């Protein structure tokens, strides 16, 4: 169960086919009308939610296919996904939207943010290291000194930089978005 915007302390939350279409309630997608904003959608029936779970995230029910028993969703990424109509979803938008709009401002806040997640901060550049620590390290100036692209089948330890790059450089030309392809 995820907190949706508009939920409050002491609110009753109803689950099932007969639940009303209000924020926080959990319904099967088969009874949710098209155009409804949902979150915490299951990928398979009974997995307790897989899609649209991050803060401020939501999916939109696009269409129902009654013959196949499927429902089409627009995911937060912009892609479309077809799921079984029997899967459950929570009505509304996940609470905490706009969390990333405020800057962290100082290293201490970043330290505490990532200390509860995983060891991925601080990120030290390879060229700032010594040659024993990184293939890009060493030298009298901070430069890579070799092409930054590296083959996909290189051994671990050498595989740093742009791994298996098909192309490098600035992206030029028209970029197609997810909506243009459909």
N, C-alpha and C positions, 0 to 999 in steps of 0.2 A: 504494500500500500504506500503510495507516494502522496505527499501534500500537494494539492492543486490550488491555484489562486482562487480566493473566495471562500476557502474552508476556514472554519473557526473552531475554537475549543468547545467541546460539548456537542458538536454537530453529530447527528445520526447519519451513518453512511449505509446505504442499502446496496446489496449485490444480487444479481439474478435477472431473469427476463422481465419480471414485473416491476423492477425498480424504475423510478421516475428519471427523466432526462435532466438531472441537475448536477452541478459541480461536485465532483468527488465520488459519485455513485459509479458502480462497476456493472456494465451490461455486456451481453454478447453482441458482437458487431451486427448480427442478423437483425436486431431490433433497433439499431441506431440509424436514424435517417441520413441520407446523403448530405454532405456539406457540414456535418457535425465535427467540431474540434474535439479530438480525443488524445489521450496520452497513456503511457505505460501499457502499450498494446502487446499482446502475446504473439509469439512467432508460431508456436504450436499450442494446441488446446491444453490448458492446465500447467503451462510453464511459468506462470505468475508474472509475466511482463518482460518484454525484451526491447521494444522500440519506443522512442520518444520518452526517455526517462531523465535526461539531463535538465538542469535548471532552465526554465523558460521554453522548453521544447514542447512541441505538439505535432500531431498528425491530423490530416483531414480525410474523412471518408469520402471518396470520389464516387464510387458506384458499387452496386450489388449485382451479382450474377446468380439468380435464384436456381437456374438449372444445374450449374456446377457447384453451387453452395460456397461461392467465394466472394470476397470483398476486396476492392482496390483501394489502396491508401496512398496519400502523398506524405512521404516521410520528411523530417526536418532537413535532411540533406538536399531535398528537392526531387529525389528519385521517387519512382512509383513502385509499389510492391503489392502483390496479390497474396492474400492470406485466406484461410478458411473462415467462413462466416460464424463458426461456432466459437472462435477465440474471443476472449474477454478484453475489454478496454475500459479505462477510467475516463470519465467525461471531464473536459476542461484542459487547461494549460498547466504544466508543472510550475510550482511556485519557485521564486528566487530568480526570475528573469532579470536580465541586465546586470548580473553579478560581475561579469567580466568588463563592464564599461568603466568601473572605477579602477584607476591604476594602483599598483601595489606600492609605488613610490620609494620604498626602501628595502634594503637587502634582508632585514630582519623579518619582514612580512613574507617575502618570498621563501626564506628559510623555513618558517613555520608552516607555510602552505605545502611545501614539498616534503617536509619531514614526516607528515602523516600519509604521504602517497608512496613514493619510491625514490630510490637514489638516482635522481636525474638533474640535480641542481647542486652547485653551480656548474655551468657548462664551460669548460676551458678549451680554447681553440688548440688544435693540434700544432700549429706553427709556434705557439707560445711555450711548447714543452721541449724537453730534451730529446735527443735522438734515441735514447734507450726507452723512452716512454711512448713515442708515437712516430710513425713513418714520416710525418711532415715536420718533425722537430729538428732543432739545431740550425747551424748556419749563422753567418754574421748579420743577416737581416731576416726579419720574419717573412719568409717566402716559402712556398711549397717546394719549388725546385724541380718539379716533375709534373707531368699531366695529372690533374686532380681526378680524372676518370680512372676506374679500375675494373678489371674483368670480373664477371660474376663468379668464376671458378678459382679465384685467388685464395690462398690460405687465410684463415683467421689471423689477424694481426697485421696483414698487409691490406686487408679489405677496408679501407677508409676512404672517404671522399665520395665521389659520385659513382656509386656501385652499379655496374651494368648499364651505363647511360646509353640510351639510344641517340640522344642529341644533347647539346649543351648550348649555353648562350641565352640571349634575350628572346622571349617568345614574341614573334612578329606575326602579323596577319590577324584575321578574324577568329575569335574563339567562340565555339559553339557551346551554349549553356544547355542544361538538362531539359529546359522547356522547348528549346528549338528542335531537339532531336525527336521529340514525340509528335 
